Amino acid sequence: MAEPLAPQRHLFDIPDDVAYLNCAYFSPKPYVVLEAGRRALTIQSHPWEVEPRHFFEPPETLRREFATLVGGDVDGVAFVPSVSYGVGIAARNIDVGPGRSIVVADEQFPSDLYPWRTEIAQQGGSIVTVEHPGTGDWTDPIIDAIDDSTAVVVAPACHWTDGKAFDLIAIGAAARDVGAALVVDASQSVGAVPFDVGAVDPDFLVSVGYKWQLGPYGYGYMWIAPRHRSGTPIEDTWIGRKGAEDFSRLVDYTDEYRPGARRFDVGEYSNFGLVPMATAALQFINELTPARIAATLKPLTSAIEHGARDLGLDPVPAADRLPNLIGVRFPSGIPEGLRDRLAADRVYVSVRGDAVRVAPNVYNTMEDIERLLRAFASVAG
């Protein structure tokens, strides 16, 4: 068991009277990330100092940091602007077709669904939606839905509305048993809990960078298994081609790509403002380590679970969820006035579906949890 961290609130610009428990929506940025962004503005104001190496070297450092975060190799990492872009890459490179199906969880995040709807409209096939489990986690219901007709299983590490977990190792094994691909949206887990692509063996993993990875909005990541790295990218970019580092030879057109998953990089991924911020964010997380972050968050979500249950509410139990994210349901639905009461108390969470979604991070303390529970108590009756 990893050692929990001391509260890291002093490393973030969060006022003392704010209980921000909404990292699953948008993360505050550590001071080191904000400072990296300020420094990054300088290079854009001095374009005469921009050299070809600035297009390639900083992103390669970032590529290494993400590979470290997910336990993968550097050549498997590609840069994407969004989950939908990454899932679109997966959809373009996995055959579905008539008689084949795509297994997804009920109320899956829209970006994990829409690219597949487009794909089956063009190729044929169907979507199998697995209903929300009343008790337990998502693993058995998802595995029960996999059969010989399954072409793709789309699954996160936890459901974005309430934190209920998916055992991706077991789900991935079940998918491979029938020759199906596994596509993972890790936006609500990577950075907050350990992830190992070697153990899970996803075909495609995608994540936004502005939630648990503490980076800027508009910059995200993929890890692509070796078996798909010779596939077809969404864009035909110049920077994804072999020899792109030599600007004097860009007119010597080539059909060859740069090695690994780099062919899938979004155009203009060298973004001089976002790359330094994203790099500082992943370095911050890799230094703390996801294992220690998870050990720090577990007592916080456990306190929410026990406090909410004492109030007669229905929190997702620890056995069924990840330690960074917990959904709390009220017996008669979301109470009228809950949002206003929380805002008045400067307590910030999300409502997703029929659950209040609470997502602490290393800047939170037990005092924040107590403030949340007092707000719940004021409307629970």
N, C-alpha and C positions, 0 to 999 in steps of 0.2 A: 504494500500500500504506500503510495507516494505521500510525502510530507506536505500538509497544507501550507499555503503561503500566508504571511501576514497581510492584512488589508493593504491594497495598493492604491487607495484613493488619492494619495498625495501625488501620484504620477499622472492624474487626469484633472482636467479643468471642470470639476463638478462642485457647485456651491454646497455648503454644509446643509442647507435646508432642502435639498433635492434628494429624493430617494428614487433613483433611476433604475428600474427593474425591467428594462425593455430592450436588452441587447439583441433579442431575436428580431427586433424591428430595425434598429440602427444603433451601432455602437458609438459611444463617445470615443474620441481619439486620444491616445496617450500624448503627453507633451512632446515626446521624441518624434511622433508622427507629424504633429503640427509644425514643429521646427524644421523637419525635413521638407515639408511643403513650402515653407517660407524660403528656405535656401534654394529650392527648385525653381522658384520664380526668376532668380537671377539669370540663369542660363537662357531663359526665353527673352530676357531684355537685352542680352548680348549675343545675338545670333552669329556674329562673326567668330565667336569662340566655339561654335558647335562643329564638331568633327564627326566623320563617319563612325568612329568608335563609340560615340555617345548614343548611337542608335542601337548598339548591340551589347556592349559590355555591362551597363547597369541592368538591363533586363535579364542577362544571364545570371547575375548575382541573385536577382529575385527568383528566377527559375530554380536555382539551387535551394533557396530558402523554402519554397513550397514543396519541393521534392523531399526535403528533410521533414517537413511538417506531416506529410502523409506516408512517409516511409517508402517512397518510390525513387526511381532513377530520374536524373535531370532530363534525359532525352524523351521522357514520357510527358513532360509538362508543356502545355500550350496556354496562351493567354486569351481570354474571352471577355467581352463587355457585360455579359449577363448569362443567367441560367438558360434562358430560351435560346440564345446563340449556341451554347454548348450542347444542349439537348438536340438542337437542330443539326449539329454535326453528327451526333450519334444516329439520329433518324436517317440522315443521308447515307450512312455507311452500314446500316443493318437492314437486311432484306426482311420484309414482312410478307405481304402478298395474300391472295385468297386462301382461306382456310387456316390462316395463322392468326395469332392473337397477341395482344400486348396487355400484360397484367399490371394494374395500378391500384393503389389504395384509394378508398373513397375520400373525397375532399382533398385530393392531392393538390399541391400548389399549381396554379394554372400553367406556369412556364414548363412544368414537367409533363403536361398533357397536350397542349395545343400543337406542338410540332408533330406528335404522333397522329393527331386527328388529320393534319394536313397530309401526312405520309400515307395513311390508309385510304384517304380520299383519292390519292393518285395510284397506289399500288393494290388496294384491296386489303382485306383483313378486318379485324374487329378489336375493340377494347373491352377487356374484362375488368370490371370494377369490383374490388373486394370491400365488403361492408365493414364499417367501423366495429371492432370487437367490443362487446359489452364489458368483458373482463379480460385480464391478461394483456399481453402485448400483441403486436401485429404479426409475429413470425409464423405461427401455425396457420392462420387464415390465408396469408400470402402463399405459403408452400402448398396448402390444399388447393389453391386455384391454378397451380402450375401443372400442365399436362403435356402430352405429346404435340399439341397444337401451339404451344407457347413459343413465340419467337423472341420476345423481350420481356424482362421484368424491370419495372421502373420503381425504385424504392429509395427512400432516404434512410439515414441512421435513426432518425426519430421524426414523428409527424409534426409538421410545422404549427399545427393548431394547439397541441396540448403536450407534446414531448413524449408520447408513447413510442416505445422503442421497436426497432426492426433488427433482428439478429442477421446481419448481412452476410456473415460467414455461412450460416445455415441456408439462407435464401439463395446465396450465390451457388452453393453446392447443388441445391435442388434445381436451379436453372440450368446449370451445366449438364446435369444428368439427362436432360431432354434436349440438349443442344441449343438452349436459349441464351441470350445475352443478358447481362446485368448492367443497368445504367443507374448510377447513384447520384442523387442530389445531396451533397454534404454541407449545404449552406447553414444548417442549424446545428452542426456538430463539430466540424473541423475547426480547430483552434481552441475549443473548449474541452474536448475529450480526445484521448488518443485515437488515431486511425492508422491502419496499416494496410496499404494496398496489396502487400504480399499475402496477407492472410485472407482478405476479402476477395481479391482477384476480380475487381470489376472490369468490364469491358471499357466503360467510360465513367469517369468521376468528374463532376462539375461542382463548383461552388462560387458564389459571389464573395467578394472580399470585404464588404463593408459591415458585416455583422460580427460574428465571433472571431474573424481574422483582423478586426480593428483597423482596417484600411479604408481607402477612399471609395466613394460611390462611383460606379462605372468601370471598375477593374475587377476581374474575376479570373478563375483558374480552371484548368482541366488537367486530369491525368488520364492518359490513353494507353491501354494495354498494347504491348508490342504487336499483337496479332492484327491491330487495326491501324498501325502507323503508316501504312502505305496507301491509306484510303484517300477519299476525295474531300478537300476542304470546301467551305462555303464560299470563300473569296479566292480570287486569283491575284494574290499580292506580289509585288516585286520583292518585298523584304523576306518572303518565304522561300525564295529561290536560291539555289546554289550560286555562290559567288557574289551575293548581294552586298557584301562588305566593301567591294571595290566599286565605288560610285563611277569611276571613269569608264567602266566596262558594262554599265547597265543596259547599253544599247545592244550588247551581244546577248540576245534573248535566249533563254534556255527553258526546257521543260523539266529540268531536274530541280528537286527541292532540297532545302537544307535538311540536315539529318533529324531523325526522330519525329516527334510530334510537332515540330516547328512549322510545318506546312499548314497546320490548322490555326496558327496565331491570327488574331484579328488584325486587320490593317491598322497601321499607326500605333502598334502596341508599344512602341518606344516612348510613348507619352512622357514628356520631360517633367511634367508636373505630378503625375500620379505614380509613376514608377518609384521615385525616391520615398514617397509616403508609404506605398505598399511594402517596400523593402524594409523600412524601419518598423512597420507593424509586425511583419512576420519574424523579424529578428527579435523583437520584444517578446513575442509568444514563444519562439523556440528557446529563448533564454530562460523564461519561466518554466517551460515545458507544459504540454497539454495534460500530462499526468498530474502535475501539481495543481494546475488550474482546476481540473475535475475534482481533486481531493478538497480544494478550497470551496467549491460550489456545492458539494454534496451536503454539508451541514446546513447551508442556507435553504436549499430546496426542501430538505427534510424538516426544517423548522416551519416552513410554509405548509407542508403537508400536514403535520401534526396540529398546528394552530388552526388551519382551515377545518380539519375534521372535528376539532373541539367545538367549532362554531356551527356544526351541523352541515357543513358543505361537503362536496365530493371531489377531493383532489386525486389526481392520478398517483397511485402508490409507487414507492421507490422501485419495487421489483419490476414494474412495467414501463419504466421511463429511463431516460438518460439523466445524469445528475445536474445538468445545466438548465433544464427547461421543465416547467411543471404547469399543467392546466388545472384550473379549479372551476368546478361547475356548481351553480346554485340550484337548489331543489326546484325552484319555480322559474328558472331561467335567469338571465342577467337582470339584476334589480334596476328599476328605474332610478336614475340619479347617481348610479355608481361612478360613472365617468366624472361627473361634476364634483362629487365628494373627493375622489382621488386627486383631481386637479387642484382643488382647494387646499388639500394637504400636501401638495407638491410631490405626490407619489405617482409614478408613471409605469403603466403596464399596457398590454394590448388586449383587445377582445377579438378572438378569432373563432368563427363558428359559434358554438354555444359555450365556449370556455373562456375564462379569463386566463390569459397566457402570461406567466411570470418568468422572467429570464434575467437572473442576476449575473454579475461577473465579478472580477477580482477587486473592483472598486467598491463593492457593497459590503455592509456590515449587518450584524444582527439588529442593530437599531433600525435600519431600513426595513427589515422584515417585520419588526414590531409595529412600525408605522403602517405598513400594509395591512397587517392583521387587525389593527384598530379601525382602519377604514372599512374593512370587510365587516367587522362586528357592528359598525354603525348602520349598516344597511341590511344585514343578514336577517334581522328579526322581522 
